[in-house]
Amino acid sequence: MRKLVINDAKKSFDKSISKIVGLENVTTDVKWYGECWYWTVAFMSDFLEEPLAILVPAEENLQIAAPLTHDFIEQLSTRRLKRFVRDGLELALPPHRTNWAVWSIPTPAAFEDVLPVIKSKQKYYEA
């Protein structure tokens, strides 16, 4: 799947996998998410039925997405998050008809900005 991403996104792809798999009780799986995302790397947690997050290796737009509940988002401290991270969270709230937050992560730095949300989700559900 790494072959599908280009330029700096390869570094972001590698960093995403190593950092998320580095969290406790997380494994990877390859999952199909239809015509929108095709094949993805799904990060599965022992504490969740849905993936903790998925990595979408689109050639021009490497993305990370996570199914998030309204309860989780409401308790999340968003003040310190960058604007693009907060914008991604908004996709999982009404009026949007999905519970998936989505972020483009073309660089390792962009992934690092999203990582606190993924870590918080893991802690929220393991408690």
Secondary structure as GFF3:
##gff-version 3
##sequence-region A 1 127
A	DSSP	three_ten_helix	2	4	.	.	.	ID=ss1
A	DSSP	alpha_helix	9	21	.	.	.	ID=ss2
A	DSSP	beta_strand	26	32	.	.	.	ID=ss3
A	DSSP	alpha_helix	34	37	.	.	.	ID=ss4
A	DSSP	beta_strand	39	45	.	.	.	ID=ss5
A	DSSP	beta_strand	53	57	.	.	.	ID=ss6
A	DSSP	beta_strand	62	67	.	.	.	ID=ss7
A	DSSP	alpha_helix	70	75	.	.	.	ID=ss8
A	DSSP	alpha_helix	83	90	.	.	.	ID=ss9
A	DSSP	beta_strand	100	104	.	.	.	ID=ss10
A	DSSP	alpha_helix	108	126	.	.	.	ID=ss11
###
